[in-house]
């Protein structure tokens, strides 16, 4: 088994992965979904076309859902997916205020068992739980991306630890993991 190479420094709060193509973006999302065993809020940032929805395809599959159900919620604002636990996919790109976000009933969605994925979370960051997983995907070349994940509390730190282990134990050959 080929494992991704990593740096010598271990940071329990961070995970950085170079993704060579969209298939690797799906793979790393799938690995994250497979290690989530309770509710989690994921703040998912990146420019238009960075791969946020592509990542969510893999994430939903890892959570036991069907990746073909995933589509960008830009115009509908929120999608609910069937998986092993409730999964809500929100997009705040078109929202003008935090009040619009609250009008979506977000408090009801953030239950102990739900996974809530929020694209373009910058407008509503102050309304999100303190303990959340913050992921940013950036372009590094035409097809490749850099995924940077940051834990903001004990639950998200545990998720990053399990996610890192899953990536290192997988056949994730086309990416580079920086631990």
C-alpha positions as CSV (number, residue, x, y, z in Angstrom):
1,X,0.0,0.0,0.0
2,X,1.4,3.4,-0.9
3,X,0.7,6.0,1.7
4,X,0.8,9.7,1.2
5,X,4.0,11.4,2.4
6,X,3.8,13.7,5.4
7,X,5.8,16.3,7.1
8,X,7.5,15.6,10.4
9,X,5.4,18.0,12.4
10,X,2.1,16.8,13.8
11,X,-0.7,19.3,14.5
12,X,-3.8,17.8,16.0
13,X,-5.9,20.8,15.0
14,X,-4.9,20.9,11.3
15,X,-4.9,18.7,8.3
16,X,-3.6,19.7,4.8
17,X,-3.9,17.5,1.7
18,X,-2.8,18.2,-1.8
19,X,-5.5,16.8,-4.2
20,X,-4.3,16.0,-7.7
21,X,-7.7,15.8,-9.3
22,X,-11.4,15.7,-8.6
23,X,-11.4,12.0,-8.0
24,X,-9.0,12.6,-5.1
25,X,-11.3,15.3,-3.8
26,X,-14.2,12.8,-3.8
27,X,-12.0,10.2,-2.1
28,X,-10.9,12.5,0.7
29,X,-14.5,13.6,1.3
30,X,-15.5,9.9,1.4
31,X,-12.8,9.2,4.0
32,X,-14.1,12.1,6.2
33,X,-17.7,10.9,6.0
34,X,-16.6,7.4,7.1
35,X,-15.1,8.7,10.3
36,X,-18.0,10.9,11.4
37,X,-20.0,9.0,14.0
38,X,-22.1,11.9,15.4
39,X,-23.3,15.3,14.5
40,X,-20.8,17.8,13.0
41,X,-21.0,21.3,11.5
42,X,-18.6,21.7,8.5
43,X,-17.8,25.2,7.3
44,X,-16.7,24.7,3.7
45,X,-14.9,27.6,1.9
46,X,-13.4,28.0,-1.5
47,X,-13.7,30.1,-4.6
48,X,-16.3,29.3,-7.3
49,X,-15.3,26.0,-8.9
50,X,-12.8,25.1,-6.1
51,X,-14.5,21.7,-5.5
52,X,-16.8,22.3,-2.5
53,X,-19.7,20.4,-4.1
54,X,-17.3,17.7,-5.5
55,X,-16.0,17.2,-2.0
56,X,-19.5,16.9,-0.7
57,X,-20.2,14.1,-3.2
58,X,-17.6,12.0,-1.4
59,X,-18.6,13.1,2.1
60,X,-22.2,12.0,1.5
61,X,-21.1,8.7,0.2
62,X,-18.9,8.2,3.2
63,X,-21.9,9.0,5.4
64,X,-23.9,6.2,3.7
65,X,-25.7,8.3,1.2
66,X,-25.8,8.4,-2.6
67,X,-23.3,10.8,-4.1
68,X,-25.5,11.3,-7.1
69,X,-28.1,13.0,-4.9
70,X,-25.6,15.9,-4.3
71,X,-26.0,19.2,-6.2
72,X,-25.0,22.7,-5.3
73,X,-27.6,24.3,-3.1
74,X,-26.8,27.8,-4.5
75,X,-30.3,28.5,-5.6
76,X,-32.3,26.4,-3.3
77,X,-30.1,27.4,-0.3
78,X,-30.5,24.0,1.5
79,X,-30.6,20.3,0.5
80,X,-31.4,17.4,2.8
81,X,-29.8,14.1,1.9
82,X,-30.6,10.6,3.0
83,X,-27.7,8.8,4.8
84,X,-27.0,7.0,8.0
85,X,-27.7,10.2,9.8
86,X,-29.4,13.5,8.8
87,X,-27.3,15.5,6.3
88,X,-28.0,19.1,5.4
89,X,-26.1,21.0,2.7
90,X,-26.4,24.7,2.8
91,X,-25.1,27.5,0.6
92,X,-25.0,31.1,2.0
93,X,-23.5,32.6,-1.2
94,X,-26.8,34.4,-2.1
95,X,-27.8,35.4,1.4
96,X,-27.7,39.1,2.2
97,X,-27.8,38.9,6.0
98,X,-27.4,36.7,9.0
99,X,-31.2,37.1,9.6
100,X,-31.9,35.3,6.3
101,X,-29.7,32.5,7.5
102,X,-31.6,32.2,10.8
103,X,-34.9,32.3,8.8
104,X,-33.8,29.0,7.2
105,X,-34.4,27.3,10.6
106,X,-30.8,26.5,11.0
107,X,-31.1,26.0,14.8
108,X,-33.5,23.1,14.1
109,X,-31.0,21.5,11.7
110,X,-28.0,21.5,14.0
111,X,-29.1,18.6,16.1
112,X,-26.7,16.3,18.0
113,X,-26.9,13.7,15.2
114,X,-27.0,15.8,12.0
115,X,-24.1,16.6,9.7
116,X,-24.5,20.2,8.5
117,X,-22.3,21.3,5.5
118,X,-22.3,25.1,5.0
119,X,-20.7,26.4,1.8
120,X,-19.6,30.0,1.8
121,X,-19.8,30.2,5.7
122,X,-18.1,33.6,6.1
123,X,-21.3,35.6,6.4
124,X,-22.7,33.3,9.2
125,X,-19.5,32.2,11.0
126,X,-20.5,34.0,14.2
127,X,-23.8,32.0,14.3
128,X,-22.1,28.6,14.0
129,X,-21.2,26.4,16.9
130,X,-17.7,27.1,18.4
131,X,-16.7,23.5,17.8
132,X,-16.9,23.0,14.0
133,X,-14.7,21.7,11.3
134,X,-13.4,24.4,9.0
135,X,-12.4,23.3,5.5
136,X,-11.0,25.5,2.7
137,X,-10.3,24.2,-0.8
138,X,-8.1,26.3,-3.0
139,X,-6.9,25.9,-6.6
140,X,-3.2,25.1,-7.0
141,X,-3.3,24.3,-10.7
142,X,-5.9,23.6,-13.4
143,X,-7.0,20.3,-11.9
144,X,-5.3,20.1,-8.5
145,X,-6.4,21.6,-5.2
146,X,-5.2,22.1,-1.7
147,X,-7.5,21.1,1.1
148,X,-6.9,22.7,4.5
149,X,-8.9,21.6,7.5
150,X,-8.9,23.2,10.9
151,X,-10.5,22.0,14.1
152,X,-12.0,24.6,16.4
153,X,-12.8,22.4,19.4
154,X,-12.5,18.9,21.0
155,X,-15.1,17.2,18.8
156,X,-13.7,18.5,15.5
157,X,-10.1,17.8,16.7
158,X,-11.1,14.1,17.2
159,X,-12.6,14.1,13.7
160,X,-9.4,15.4,12.2
161,X,-7.4,12.8,14.1
162,X,-9.6,10.0,12.8
163,X,-9.7,11.5,9.3
164,X,-5.9,11.8,9.2
165,X,-5.6,8.1,10.2
166,X,-8.1,7.1,7.6
167,X,-6.2,8.9,4.9
168,X,-2.9,7.5,6.0
169,X,-4.3,3.9,6.1
170,X,-6.0,4.2,2.7
171,X,-4.7,3.7,-0.8
172,X,-4.8,7.4,-1.3
173,X,-2.0,7.3,-3.7
174,X,-2.5,10.5,-5.8
175,X,-2.5,13.0,-2.9
176,X,0.0,14.4,-0.5
177,X,-0.8,14.5,3.1
178,X,0.8,17.1,5.3
179,X,0.3,16.2,8.9
